[in-house]
Amino acid sequence: MVRGDSQSVAIASASIVAKVWRDELIVRLAAKYPEYDLTNNKGYATQKHRQALQKYGRSPQHRLSFSPCRQSESDK
């Protein structure tokens, strides 16, 4: 459903819950994997995050569908 969050209270609520849950997860992962600078990039592909992926490889928590992970795997 296109723009479902503006058409459904349930979808809007689920979207908020998912974002809060993800933000809390990123905080926990940042403590466990400080080399990826998750505190500052929130898991997005910033330059520092991409550089860490090249240097350290992906963590067990990185999604294989995250394009910088695919790139770092192909560089090996």
PQR file with spaces between the fields and no chain letter, atoms N, CA, C, O and H, PARSE charges and radii, in Angstrom:
ATOM       1  N    MET     1       0.858   -1.166    0.000 -0.4000 1.5000
ATOM       2  CA   MET     1       0.000    0.000    0.000 -0.0000 2.0000
ATOM       3  C    MET     1       0.912    1.239    0.000  0.5500 1.7000
ATOM       4  O    MET     1       1.683    1.459    0.934 -0.5500 1.4000
ATOM       5  N    VAL     2       0.806    2.014   -1.037 -0.4000 1.5000
ATOM       6  CA   VAL     2       1.599    3.238   -1.157 -0.0000 2.0000
ATOM       7  C    VAL     2       1.119    4.240   -0.110  0.5500 1.7000
ATOM       8  O    VAL     2      -0.080    4.481    0.025 -0.5500 1.4000
ATOM       9  H    VAL     2       0.180    1.835   -1.796  0.4000 1.0000
ATOM      10  N    ARG     3       2.046    4.808    0.616 -0.4000 1.5000
ATOM      11  CA   ARG     3       1.759    5.777    1.684 -0.0000 2.0000
ATOM      12  C    ARG     3       0.784    5.225    2.716  0.5500 1.7000
ATOM      13  O    ARG     3      -0.115    5.917    3.193 -0.5500 1.4000
ATOM      14  H    ARG     3       3.021    4.612    0.506  0.4000 1.0000
ATOM      15  N    GLY     4       0.993    3.962    3.040 -0.4000 1.5000
ATOM      16  CA   GLY     4       0.120    3.294    3.992 -0.0000 2.0000
ATOM      17  C    GLY     4       0.096    3.956    5.349  0.5500 1.7000
ATOM      18  O    GLY     4      -0.931    3.950    6.028 -0.5500 1.4000
ATOM      19  H    GLY     4       1.723    3.399    2.653  0.4000 1.0000
ATOM      20  N    ASP     5       1.233    4.534    5.759 -0.4000 1.5000
ATOM      21  CA   ASP     5       1.268    5.160    7.081 -0.0000 2.0000
ATOM      22  C    ASP     5       0.361    6.380    7.172  0.5500 1.7000
ATOM      23  O    ASP     5      -0.047    6.767    8.267 -0.5500 1.4000
ATOM      24  H    ASP     5       2.067    4.538    5.207  0.4000 1.0000
ATOM      25  N    SER     6       0.044    6.984    6.045 -0.4000 1.5000
ATOM      26  CA   SER     6      -0.882    8.125    6.080 -0.0000 2.0000
ATOM      27  C    SER     6      -2.340    7.680    5.916  0.5500 1.7000
ATOM      28  O    SER     6      -3.262    8.480    6.072 -0.5500 1.4000
ATOM      29  H    SER     6       0.375    6.670    5.155  0.4000 1.0000
ATOM      30  N    GLN     7      -2.532    6.405    5.602 -0.4000 1.5000
ATOM      31  CA   GLN     7      -3.887    5.893    5.396 -0.0000 2.0000
ATOM      32  C    GLN     7      -4.359    4.964    6.508  0.5500 1.7000
ATOM      33  O    GLN     7      -5.549    4.662    6.608 -0.5500 1.4000
ATOM      34  H    GLN     7      -1.783    5.755    5.475  0.4000 1.0000
ATOM      35  N    SER     8      -3.428    4.511    7.341 -0.4000 1.5000
ATOM      36  CA   SER     8      -3.784    3.525    8.354 -0.0000 2.0000
ATOM      37  C    SER     8      -3.047    3.812    9.656  0.5500 1.7000
ATOM      38  O    SER     8      -1.821    3.920    9.679 -0.5500 1.4000
ATOM      39  H    SER     8      -2.461    4.756    7.260  0.4000 1.0000
ATOM      40  N    VAL     9      -3.806    3.935   10.736 -0.4000 1.5000
ATOM      41  CA   VAL     9      -3.198    4.152   12.049 -0.0000 2.0000
ATOM      42  C    VAL     9      -2.333    2.951   12.432  0.5500 1.7000
ATOM      43  O    VAL     9      -1.281    3.123   13.047 -0.5500 1.4000
ATOM      44  H    VAL     9      -4.802    3.847   10.717  0.4000 1.0000
ATOM      45  N    ALA    10      -2.758    1.751   12.080 -0.4000 1.5000
ATOM      46  CA   ALA    10      -1.992    0.546   12.413 -0.0000 2.0000
ATOM      47  C    ALA    10      -0.635    0.551   11.708  0.5500 1.7000
ATOM      48  O    ALA    10       0.384    0.230   12.319 -0.5500 1.4000
ATOM      49  H    ALA    10      -3.613    1.611   11.579  0.4000 1.0000
ATOM      50  N    ILE    11      -0.624    0.909   10.440 -0.4000 1.5000
ATOM      51  CA   ILE    11       0.638    0.956    9.698 -0.0000 2.0000
ATOM      52  C    ILE    11       1.537    2.061   10.250  0.5500 1.7000
ATOM      53  O    ILE    11       2.739    1.853   10.416 -0.5500 1.4000
ATOM      54  H    ILE    11      -1.452    1.170    9.945  0.4000 1.0000
ATOM      55  N    ALA    12       0.969    3.228   10.536 -0.4000 1.5000
ATOM      56  CA   ALA    12       1.750    4.332   11.098 -0.0000 2.0000
ATOM      57  C    ALA    12       2.339    3.936   12.448  0.5500 1.7000
ATOM      58  O    ALA    12       3.503    4.225   12.727 -0.5500 1.4000
ATOM      59  H    ALA    12      -0.007    3.397   10.402  0.4000 1.0000
ATOM      60  N    SER    13       1.554    3.285   13.274 -0.4000 1.5000
ATOM      61  CA   SER    13       2.034    2.855   14.588 -0.0000 2.0000
ATOM      62  C    SER    13       3.141    1.821   14.460  0.5500 1.7000
ATOM      63  O    SER    13       4.151    1.896   15.158 -0.5500 1.4000
ATOM      64  H    SER    13       0.609    3.050   13.048  0.4000 1.0000
ATOM      65  N    ALA    14       2.953    0.865   13.576 -0.4000 1.5000
ATOM      66  CA   ALA    14       3.970   -0.169   13.366 -0.0000 2.0000
ATOM      67  C    ALA    14       5.269    0.448   12.854  0.5500 1.7000
ATOM      68  O    ALA    14       6.353   -0.002   13.224 -0.5500 1.4000
ATOM      69  H    ALA    14       2.132    0.804   13.009  0.4000 1.0000
ATOM      70  N    SER    15       5.171    1.456   12.021 -0.4000 1.5000
ATOM      71  CA   SER    15       6.344    2.135   11.501 -0.0000 2.0000
ATOM      72  C    SER    15       7.135    2.806   12.626  0.5500 1.7000
ATOM      73  O    SER    15       8.364    2.741   12.655 -0.5500 1.4000
ATOM      74  H    SER    15       4.290    1.822   11.720  0.4000 1.0000
ATOM      75  N    ILE    16       6.429    3.439   13.537 -0.4000 1.5000
ATOM      76  CA   ILE    16       7.089    4.099   14.672 -0.0000 2.0000
ATOM      77  C    ILE    16       7.748    3.075   15.584  0.5500 1.7000
ATOM      78  O    ILE    16       8.891    3.253   16.005 -0.5500 1.4000
ATOM      79  H    ILE    16       5.431    3.491   13.514  0.4000 1.0000
ATOM      80  N    VAL    17       7.023    2.000   15.887 -0.4000 1.5000
ATOM      81  CA   VAL    17       7.577    0.948   16.741 -0.0000 2.0000
ATOM      82  C    VAL    17       8.828    0.356   16.100  0.5500 1.7000
ATOM      83  O    VAL    17       9.827    0.135   16.784 -0.5500 1.4000
ATOM      84  H    VAL    17       6.094    1.855   15.545  0.4000 1.0000
ATOM      85  N    ALA    18       8.785    0.099   14.808 -0.4000 1.5000
ATOM      86  CA   ALA    18       9.939   -0.472   14.111 -0.0000 2.0000
ATOM      87  C    ALA    18      11.140    0.473   14.156  0.5500 1.7000
ATOM      88  O    ALA    18      12.270    0.025   14.350 -0.5500 1.4000
ATOM      89  H    ALA    18       7.974    0.278   14.252  0.4000 1.0000
ATOM      90  N    LYS    19      10.910    1.759   13.981 -0.4000 1.5000
ATOM      91  CA   LYS    19      12.022    2.718   14.008 -0.0000 2.0000
ATOM      92  C    LYS    19      12.638    2.804   15.394  0.5500 1.7000
ATOM      93  O    LYS    19      13.862    2.822   15.520 -0.5500 1.4000
ATOM      94  H    LYS    19       9.992    2.123   13.824  0.4000 1.0000
ATOM      95  N    VAL    20      11.826    2.857   16.423 -0.4000 1.5000
ATOM      96  CA   VAL    20      12.345    2.913   17.798 -0.0000 2.0000
ATOM      97  C    VAL    20      13.126    1.646   18.115  0.5500 1.7000
ATOM      98  O    VAL    20      14.206    1.711   18.702 -0.5500 1.4000
ATOM      99  H    VAL    20      10.832    2.842   16.320  0.4000 1.0000
ATOM     100  N    TRP    21      12.584    0.494   17.730 -0.4000 1.5000
ATOM     101  CA   TRP    21      13.266   -0.782   17.963 -0.0000 2.0000
ATOM     102  C    TRP    21      14.611   -0.808   17.246  0.5500 1.7000
ATOM     103  O    TRP    21      15.614   -1.219   17.828 -0.5500 1.4000
ATOM     104  H    TRP    21      11.706    0.442   17.253  0.4000 1.0000
ATOM     105  N    ARG    22      14.639   -0.373   15.990 -0.4000 1.5000
ATOM     106  CA   ARG    22      15.885   -0.368   15.222 -0.0000 2.0000
ATOM     107  C    ARG    22      16.906    0.577   15.839  0.5500 1.7000
ATOM     108  O    ARG    22      18.084    0.236   15.940 -0.5500 1.4000
ATOM     109  H    ARG    22      13.823   -0.039   15.518  0.4000 1.0000
ATOM     110  N    ASP    23      16.466    1.758   16.252 -0.4000 1.5000
ATOM     111  CA   ASP    23      17.388    2.715   16.868 -0.0000 2.0000
ATOM     112  C    ASP    23      18.012    2.135   18.138  0.5500 1.7000
ATOM     113  O    ASP    23      19.208    2.310   18.374 -0.5500 1.4000
ATOM     114  H    ASP    23      15.509    2.036   16.170  0.4000 1.0000
ATOM     115  N    GLU    24      17.213    1.447   18.956 -0.4000 1.5000
ATOM     116  CA   GLU    24      17.740    0.825   20.168 -0.0000 2.0000
ATOM     117  C    GLU    24      18.701   -0.316   19.833  0.5500 1.7000
ATOM     118  O    GLU    24      19.710   -0.503   20.512 -0.5500 1.4000
ATOM     119  H    GLU    24      16.241    1.306   18.764  0.4000 1.0000
ATOM     120  N    LEU    25      18.389   -1.063   18.801 -0.4000 1.5000
ATOM     121  CA   LEU    25      19.285   -2.128   18.357 -0.0000 2.0000
ATOM     122  C    LEU    25      20.631   -1.548   17.921  0.5500 1.7000
ATOM     123  O    LEU    25      21.680   -2.080   18.284 -0.5500 1.4000
ATOM     124  H    LEU    25      17.569   -0.911   18.249  0.4000 1.0000
ATOM     125  N    ILE    26      20.608   -0.481   17.160 -0.4000 1.5000
ATOM     126  CA   ILE    26      21.845    0.145   16.684 -0.0000 2.0000
ATOM     127  C    ILE    26      22.704    0.599   17.862  0.5500 1.7000
ATOM     128  O    ILE    26      23.925    0.454   17.819 -0.5500 1.4000
ATOM     129  H    ILE    26      19.756   -0.048   16.866  0.4000 1.0000
ATOM     130  N    VAL    27      22.093    1.143   18.910 -0.4000 1.5000
ATOM     131  CA   VAL    27      22.843    1.568   20.100 -0.0000 2.0000
ATOM     132  C    VAL    27      23.547    0.361   20.731  0.5500 1.7000
ATOM     133  O    VAL    27      24.714    0.451   21.111 -0.5500 1.4000
ATOM     134  H    VAL    27      21.101    1.262   18.945  0.4000 1.0000
ATOM     135  N    ARG    28      22.840   -0.761   20.839 -0.4000 1.5000
ATOM     136  CA   ARG    28      23.455   -1.968   21.416 -0.0000 2.0000
ATOM     137  C    ARG    28      24.576   -2.502   20.519  0.5500 1.7000
ATOM     138  O    ARG    28      25.625   -2.918   21.012 -0.5500 1.4000
ATOM     139  H    ARG    28      21.892   -0.834   20.530  0.4000 1.0000
ATOM     140  N    LEU    29      24.352   -2.490   19.216 -0.4000 1.5000
ATOM     141  CA   LEU    29      25.380   -2.973   18.290 -0.0000 2.0000
ATOM     142  C    LEU    29      26.591   -2.048   18.269  0.5500 1.7000
ATOM     143  O    LEU    29      27.716   -2.512   18.087 -0.5500 1.4000
ATOM     144  H    LEU    29      23.500   -2.152   18.816  0.4000 1.0000
ATOM     145  N    ALA    30      26.378   -0.750   18.452 -0.4000 1.5000
ATOM     146  CA   ALA    30      27.485    0.206   18.476 -0.0000 2.0000
ATOM     147  C    ALA    30      28.437   -0.099   19.625  0.5500 1.7000
ATOM     148  O    ALA    30      29.651    0.052   19.483 -0.5500 1.4000
ATOM     149  H    ALA    30      25.464   -0.373   18.601  0.4000 1.0000
ATOM     150  N    ALA    31      27.902   -0.523   20.746 -0.4000 1.5000
ATOM     151  CA   ALA    31      28.751   -0.881   21.886 -0.0000 2.0000
ATOM     152  C    ALA    31      29.535   -2.162   21.609  0.5500 1.7000
ATOM     153  O    ALA    31      30.675   -2.304   22.049 -0.5500 1.4000
ATOM     154  H    ALA    31      26.916   -0.646   20.861  0.4000 1.0000
ATOM     155  N    LYS    32      28.928   -3.078   20.889 -0.4000 1.5000
ATOM     156  CA   LYS    32      29.567   -4.363   20.596 -0.0000 2.0000
ATOM     157  C    LYS    32      30.557   -4.271   19.439  0.5500 1.7000
ATOM     158  O    LYS    32      31.556   -4.990   19.414 -0.5500 1.4000
ATOM     159  H    LYS    32      28.001   -2.962   20.531  0.4000 1.0000
ATOM     160  N    TYR    33      30.279   -3.385   18.479 -0.4000 1.5000
ATOM     161  CA   TYR    33      31.117   -3.254   17.280 -0.0000 2.0000
ATOM     162  C    TYR    33      31.519   -1.786   17.077  0.5500 1.7000
ATOM     163  O    TYR    33      31.065   -1.157   16.120 -0.5500 1.4000
ATOM     164  H    TYR    33      29.467   -2.801   18.500  0.4000 1.0000
ATOM     165  N    PRO    34      32.351   -1.237   17.948 -0.5600 1.5000
ATOM     166  CA   PRO    34      32.675    0.195   17.855  0.2800 2.0000
ATOM     167  C    PRO    34      33.425    0.582   16.577  0.5500 1.7000
ATOM     168  O    PRO    34      33.392    1.742   16.167 -0.5500 1.4000
ATOM     169  N    GLU    35      34.084   -0.363   15.962 -0.4000 1.5000
ATOM     170  CA   GLU    35      34.878   -0.044   14.760 -0.0000 2.0000
ATOM     171  C    GLU    35      34.034    0.437   13.587  0.5500 1.7000
ATOM     172  O    GLU    35      34.564    1.057   12.665 -0.5500 1.4000
ATOM     173  H    GLU    35      34.111   -1.305   16.296  0.4000 1.0000
ATOM     174  N    TYR    36      32.743    0.166   13.601 -0.4000 1.5000
ATOM     175  CA   TYR    36      31.882    0.569   12.482 -0.0000 2.0000
ATOM     176  C    TYR    36      31.246    1.952   12.673  0.5500 1.7000
ATOM     177  O    TYR    36      30.528    2.419   11.789 -0.5500 1.4000
ATOM     178  H    TYR    36      32.312   -0.337   14.350  0.4000 1.0000
ATOM     179  N    ASP    37      31.493    2.609   13.803 -0.4000 1.5000
ATOM     180  CA   ASP    37      31.002    3.966   14.071 -0.0000 2.0000
ATOM     181  C    ASP    37      29.475    4.052   13.973  0.5500 1.7000
ATOM     182  O    ASP    37      28.935    5.033   13.463 -0.5500 1.4000
ATOM     183  H    ASP    37      32.076    2.229   14.522  0.4000 1.0000
ATOM     184  N    LEU    38      28.793    3.029   14.461 -0.4000 1.5000
ATOM     185  CA   LEU    38      27.337    2.986   14.370 -0.0000 2.0000
ATOM     186  C    LEU    38      26.659    4.087   15.175  0.5500 1.7000
ATOM     187  O    LEU    38      25.547    4.503   14.851 -0.5500 1.4000
ATOM     188  H    LEU    38      29.232    2.231   14.875  0.4000 1.0000
ATOM     189  N    THR    39      27.328    4.556   16.224 -0.4000 1.5000
ATOM     190  CA   THR    39      26.757    5.641   17.024 -0.0000 2.0000
ATOM     191  C    THR    39      26.484    6.862   16.157  0.5500 1.7000
ATOM     192  O    THR    39      25.477    7.547   16.338 -0.5500 1.4000
ATOM     193  H    THR    39      28.231    4.217   16.487  0.4000 1.0000
ATOM     194  N    ASN    40      27.377    7.129   15.222 -0.4000 1.5000
ATOM     195  CA   ASN    40      27.233    8.307   14.366 -0.0000 2.0000
ATOM     196  C    ASN    40      26.501    8.038   13.062  0.5500 1.7000
ATOM     197  O    ASN    40      25.789    8.912   12.567 -0.5500 1.4000
ATOM     198  H    ASN    40      28.195    6.572   15.075  0.4000 1.0000
ATOM     199  N    ASN    41      26.660    6.846   12.493 -0.4000 1.5000
ATOM     200  CA   ASN    41      26.053    6.624   11.174 -0.0000 2.0000
ATOM     201  C    ASN    41      24.742    5.853   11.232  0.5500 1.7000
ATOM     202  O    ASN    41      24.059    5.718   10.217 -0.5500 1.4000
ATOM     203  H    ASN    41      27.238    6.136   12.895  0.4000 1.0000
ATOM     204  N    LYS    42      24.382    5.348   12.405 -0.4000 1.5000
ATOM     205  CA   LYS    42      23.108    4.627   12.601 -0.0000 2.0000
ATOM     206  C    LYS    42      22.914    3.469   11.628  0.5500 1.7000
ATOM     207  O    LYS    42      21.787    3.067   11.342 -0.5500 1.4000
ATOM     208  H    LYS    42      24.937    5.458   13.230  0.4000 1.0000
ATOM     209  N    GLY    43      24.029    2.935   11.124 -0.4000 1.5000
ATOM     210  CA   GLY    43      23.952    1.794   10.228 -0.0000 2.0000
ATOM     211  C    GLY    43      23.889    2.144    8.755  0.5500 1.7000
ATOM     212  O    GLY    43      23.812    1.257    7.906 -0.5500 1.4000
ATOM     213  H    GLY    43      24.945    3.261   11.357  0.4000 1.0000
ATOM     214  N    TYR    44      23.923    3.436    8.446 -0.4000 1.5000
ATOM     215  CA   TYR    44      23.881    3.839    7.043 -0.0000 2.0000
ATOM     216  C    TYR    44      25.292    3.855    6.461  0.5500 1.7000
ATOM     217  O    TYR    44      26.278    3.888    7.198 -0.5500 1.4000
ATOM     218  H    TYR    44      23.986    4.158    9.136  0.4000 1.0000
ATOM     219  N    ALA    45      25.375    3.832    5.165 -0.4000 1.5000
ATOM     220  CA   ALA    45      26.651    3.666    4.462 -0.0000 2.0000
ATOM     221  C    ALA    45      27.445    4.973    4.360  0.5500 1.7000
ATOM     222  O    ALA    45      27.670    5.481    3.262 -0.5500 1.4000
ATOM     223  H    ALA    45      24.575    3.805    4.566  0.4000 1.0000
ATOM     224  N    THR    46      27.859    5.503    5.490 -0.4000 1.5000
ATOM     225  CA   THR    46      28.720    6.683    5.456 -0.0000 2.0000
ATOM     226  C    THR    46      30.105    6.266    4.994  0.5500 1.7000
ATOM     227  O    THR    46      30.404    5.075    4.916 -0.5500 1.4000
ATOM     228  H    THR    46      27.676    5.090    6.382  0.4000 1.0000
ATOM     229  N    GLN    47      30.933    7.223    4.694 -0.4000 1.5000
ATOM     230  CA   GLN    47      32.285    6.915    4.244 -0.0000 2.0000
ATOM     231  C    GLN    47      33.054    6.137    5.319  0.5500 1.7000
ATOM     232  O    GLN    47      33.742    5.165    5.006 -0.5500 1.4000
ATOM     233  H    GLN    47      30.689    8.190    4.757  0.4000 1.0000
ATOM     234  N    LYS    48      32.940    6.560    6.578 -0.4000 1.5000
ATOM     235  CA   LYS    48      33.646    5.876    7.660 -0.0000 2.0000
ATOM     236  C    LYS    48      33.144    4.444    7.838  0.5500 1.7000
ATOM     237  O    LYS    48      33.935    3.541    8.111 -0.5500 1.4000
ATOM     238  H    LYS    48      32.381    7.349    6.832  0.4000 1.0000
ATOM     239  N    HIS    49      31.854    4.233    7.688 -0.4000 1.5000
ATOM     240  CA   HIS    49      31.282    2.891    7.793 -0.0000 2.0000
ATOM     241  C    HIS    49      31.795    2.007    6.648  0.5500 1.7000
ATOM     242  O    HIS    49      32.173    0.857    6.872 -0.5500 1.4000
ATOM     243  H    HIS    49      31.212    4.967    7.466  0.4000 1.0000
ATOM     244  N    ARG    50      31.807    2.538    5.446 -0.4000 1.5000
ATOM     245  CA   ARG    50      32.315    1.772    4.290 -0.0000 2.0000
ATOM     246  C    ARG    50      33.796    1.448    4.462  0.5500 1.7000
ATOM     247  O    ARG    50      34.235    0.350    4.117 -0.5500 1.4000
ATOM     248  H    ARG    50      31.500    3.472    5.265  0.4000 1.0000
ATOM     249  N    GLN    51      34.566    2.396    4.993 -0.4000 1.5000
ATOM     250  CA   GLN    51      35.990    2.145    5.218 -0.0000 2.0000
ATOM     251  C    GLN    51      36.186    1.037    6.253  0.5500 1.7000
ATOM     252  O    GLN    51      37.066    0.190    6.094 -0.5500 1.4000
ATOM     253  H    GLN    51      34.210    3.287    5.273  0.4000 1.0000
ATOM     254  N    ALA    52      35.377    1.037    7.305 -0.4000 1.5000
ATOM     255  CA   ALA    52      35.464   -0.018    8.319 -0.0000 2.0000
ATOM     256  C    ALA    52      35.115   -1.373    7.717  0.5500 1.7000
ATOM     257  O    ALA    52      35.740   -2.379    8.054 -0.5500 1.4000
ATOM     258  H    ALA    52      34.662    1.725    7.435  0.4000 1.0000
ATOM     259  N    LEU    53      34.129   -1.409    6.835 -0.4000 1.5000
ATOM     260  CA   LEU    53      33.786   -2.667    6.176 -0.0000 2.0000
ATOM     261  C    LEU    53      34.948   -3.183    5.338  0.5500 1.7000
ATOM     262  O    LEU    53      35.213   -4.385    5.305 -0.5500 1.4000
ATOM     263  H    LEU    53      33.621   -0.592    6.561  0.4000 1.0000
ATOM     264  N    GLN    54      35.635   -2.276    4.667 -0.4000 1.5000
ATOM     265  CA   GLN    54      36.792   -2.696    3.877 -0.0000 2.0000
ATOM     266  C    GLN    54      37.924   -3.196    4.777  0.5500 1.7000
ATOM     267  O    GLN    54      38.593   -4.178    4.457 -0.5500 1.4000
ATOM     268  H    GLN    54      35.420   -1.300    4.693  0.4000 1.0000
ATOM     269  N    LYS    55      38.130   -2.514    5.903 -0.4000 1.5000
ATOM     270  CA   LYS    55      39.231   -2.868    6.797 -0.0000 2.0000
ATOM     271  C    LYS    55      38.935   -4.116    7.631  0.5500 1.7000
ATOM     272  O    LYS    55      39.796   -4.987    7.761 -0.5500 1.4000
ATOM     273  H    LYS    55      37.586   -1.716    6.164  0.4000 1.0000
ATOM     274  N    TYR    56      37.718   -4.214    8.200 -0.4000 1.5000
ATOM     275  CA   TYR    56      37.390   -5.283    9.135 -0.0000 2.0000
ATOM     276  C    TYR    56      36.476   -6.355    8.548  0.5500 1.7000
ATOM     277  O    TYR    56      36.278   -7.405    9.158 -0.5500 1.4000
ATOM     278  H    TYR    56      37.019   -3.507    8.094  0.4000 1.0000
ATOM     279  N    GLY    57      35.922   -6.094    7.374 -0.4000 1.5000
ATOM     280  CA   GLY    57      34.918   -7.005    6.828 -0.0000 2.0000
ATOM     281  C    GLY    57      33.590   -6.761    7.521  0.5500 1.7000
ATOM     282  O    GLY    57      33.476   -5.852    8.344 -0.5500 1.4000
ATOM     283  H    GLY    57      36.082   -5.240    6.878  0.4000 1.0000
ATOM     284  N    ARG    58      32.602   -7.552    7.202 -0.4000 1.5000
ATOM     285  CA   ARG    58      31.293   -7.342    7.805 -0.0000 2.0000
ATOM     286  C    ARG    58      31.201   -8.086    9.127  0.5500 1.7000
ATOM     287  O    ARG    58      31.854   -9.109    9.331 -0.5500 1.4000
ATOM     288  H    ARG    58      32.694   -8.290    6.534  0.4000 1.0000
ATOM     289  N    SER    59      30.390   -7.559   10.008 -0.4000 1.5000
ATOM     290  CA   SER    59      30.123   -8.238   11.275 -0.0000 2.0000
ATOM     291  C    SER    59      29.047   -9.292   11.024  0.5500 1.7000
ATOM     292  O    SER    59      28.415   -9.294    9.968 -0.5500 1.4000
ATOM     293  H    SER    59      29.860   -6.727    9.843  0.4000 1.0000
ATOM     294  N    PRO    60      28.841  -10.175   11.976 -0.5600 1.5000
ATOM     295  CA   PRO    60      27.754  -11.154   11.816  0.2800 2.0000
ATOM     296  C    PRO    60      26.379  -10.484   11.733  0.5500 1.7000
ATOM     297  O    PRO    60      25.411  -11.103   11.294 -0.5500 1.4000
ATOM     298  N    GLN    61      26.296   -9.224   12.154 -0.4000 1.5000
ATOM     299  CA   GLN    61      25.021   -8.523   12.164 -0.0000 2.0000
ATOM     300  C    GLN    61      24.730   -7.762   10.878  0.5500 1.7000
ATOM     301  O    GLN    61      23.595   -7.339   10.661 -0.5500 1.4000
ATOM     302  H    GLN    61      27.082   -8.720   12.512  0.4000 1.0000
ATOM     303  N    HIS    62      25.727   -7.580   10.027 -0.4000 1.5000
ATOM     304  CA   HIS    62      25.495   -6.862    8.771 -0.0000 2.0000
ATOM     305  C    HIS    62      24.632   -7.703    7.840  0.5500 1.7000
ATOM     306  O    HIS    62      24.816   -8.914    7.720 -0.5500 1.4000
ATOM     307  H    HIS    62      26.649   -7.924   10.204  0.4000 1.0000
ATOM     308  N    ARG    63      23.693   -7.040    7.189 -0.4000 1.5000
ATOM     309  CA   ARG    63      22.849   -7.717    6.201 -0.0000 2.0000
ATOM     310  C    ARG    63      23.655   -7.949    4.930  0.5500 1.7000
ATOM     311  O    ARG    63      24.384   -7.063    4.482 -0.5500 1.4000
ATOM     312  H    ARG    63      23.543   -6.057    7.287  0.4000 1.0000
ATOM     313  N    LEU    64      23.528   -9.115    4.361 -0.4000 1.5000
ATOM     314  CA   LEU    64      24.206   -9.395    3.101 -0.0000 2.0000
ATOM     315  C    LEU    64      23.634   -8.552    1.969  0.5500 1.7000
ATOM     316  O    LEU    64      24.308   -8.322    0.965 -0.5500 1.4000
ATOM     317  H    LEU    64      22.936   -9.834    4.725  0.4000 1.0000
ATOM     318  N    SER    65      22.397   -8.089    2.122 -0.4000 1.5000
ATOM     319  CA   SER    65      21.786   -7.255    1.090 -0.0000 2.0000
ATOM     320  C    SER    65      22.233   -5.794    1.182  0.5500 1.7000
ATOM     321  O    SER    65      21.912   -4.998    0.300 -0.5500 1.4000
ATOM     322  H    SER    65      21.849   -8.276    2.937  0.4000 1.0000
ATOM     323  N    PHE    66      22.976   -5.427    2.250 -0.4000 1.5000
ATOM     324  CA   PHE    66      23.511   -4.073    2.412 -0.0000 2.0000
ATOM     325  C    PHE    66      24.610   -3.903    1.370  0.5500 1.7000
ATOM     326  O    PHE    66      25.638   -4.575    1.452 -0.5500 1.4000
ATOM     327  H    PHE    66      23.237   -6.074    2.967  0.4000 1.0000
ATOM     328  N    SER    67      24.416   -3.019    0.392 -0.4000 1.5000
ATOM     329  CA   SER    67      25.316   -2.958   -0.763 -0.0000 2.0000
ATOM     330  C    SER    67      26.794   -2.795   -0.400  0.5500 1.7000
ATOM     331  O    SER    67      27.623   -3.404   -1.076 -0.5500 1.4000
ATOM     332  H    SER    67      23.581   -2.473    0.325  0.4000 1.0000
ATOM     333  N    PRO    68      27.182   -2.027    0.606 -0.5600 1.5000
ATOM     334  CA   PRO    68      28.612   -1.980    0.939  0.2800 2.0000
ATOM     335  C    PRO    68      29.166   -3.335    1.388  0.5500 1.7000
ATOM     336  O    PRO    68      30.360   -3.589    1.233 -0.5500 1.4000
ATOM     337  N    CYS    69      28.323   -4.201    1.937 -0.4000 1.5000
ATOM     338  CA   CYS    69      28.780   -5.543    2.315 -0.0000 2.0000
ATOM     339  C    CYS    69      29.056   -6.372    1.075  0.5500 1.7000
ATOM     340  O    CYS    69      30.022   -7.134    1.034 -0.5500 1.4000
ATOM     341  H    CYS    69      27.353   -3.994    2.062  0.4000 1.0000
ATOM     342  N    ARG    70      28.223   -6.229    0.080 -0.4000 1.5000
ATOM     343  CA   ARG    70      28.454   -6.964   -1.175 -0.0000 2.0000
ATOM     344  C    ARG    70      29.738   -6.483   -1.804  0.5500 1.7000
ATOM     345  O    ARG    70      30.515   -7.290   -2.315 -0.5500 1.4000
ATOM     346  H    ARG    70      27.438   -5.611    0.114  0.4000 1.0000
ATOM     347  N    GLN    71      29.981   -5.173   -1.776 -0.4000 1.5000
ATOM     348  CA   GLN    71      31.199   -4.632   -2.360 -0.0000 2.0000
ATOM     349  C    GLN    71      32.421   -5.109   -1.600  0.5500 1.7000
ATOM     350  O    GLN    71      33.410   -5.493   -2.225 -0.5500 1.4000
ATOM     351  H    GLN    71      29.350   -4.518   -1.361  0.4000 1.0000
ATOM     352  N    SER    72      32.388   -5.098   -0.242 -0.4000 1.5000
ATOM     353  CA   SER    72      33.545   -5.501    0.529 -0.0000 2.0000
ATOM     354  C    SER    72      33.839   -6.995    0.347  0.5500 1.7000
ATOM     355  O    SER    72      34.999   -7.406    0.383 -0.5500 1.4000
ATOM     356  H    SER    72      31.585   -4.786    0.265  0.4000 1.0000
ATOM     357  N    GLU    73      32.793   -7.805    0.150 -0.4000 1.5000
ATOM     358  CA   GLU    73      32.991   -9.232   -0.094 -0.0000 2.0000
ATOM     359  C    GLU    73      33.630   -9.466   -1.468  0.5500 1.7000
ATOM     360  O    GLU    73      34.471  -10.353   -1.619 -0.5500 1.4000
ATOM     361  H    GLU    73      31.851   -7.471    0.120  0.4000 1.0000
ATOM     362  N    SER    74      33.236   -8.678   -2.458 -0.4000 1.5000
ATOM     363  CA   SER    74      33.784   -8.872   -3.794 -0.0000 2.0000
ATOM     364  C    SER    74      35.218   -8.356   -3.900  0.5500 1.7000
ATOM     365  O    SER    74      35.947   -8.742   -4.813 -0.5500 1.4000
ATOM     366  H    SER    74      32.553   -7.958   -2.335  0.4000 1.0000
ATOM     367  N    ASP    75      35.629   -7.488   -2.975 -0.4000 1.5000
ATOM     368  CA   ASP    75      36.996   -6.957   -2.989 -0.0000 2.0000
ATOM     369  C    ASP    75      38.002   -7.946   -2.465  0.5500 1.7000
ATOM     370  O    ASP    75      39.204   -7.780   -2.675 -0.5500 1.4000
ATOM     371  H    ASP    75      35.037   -7.175   -2.233  0.4000 1.0000
ATOM     372  N    LYS    76      37.528   -8.990   -1.775 -0.4000 1.5000
ATOM     373  CA   LYS    76      38.447   -9.947   -1.149 -0.0000 2.0000
ATOM     374  C    LYS    76      39.050  -10.878   -2.167  0.5500 1.7000
ATOM     375  O    LYS    76      39.846  -11.748   -1.814 -0.5500 1.4000
ATOM     376  H    LYS    76      36.552   -9.125   -1.604  0.4000 1.0000
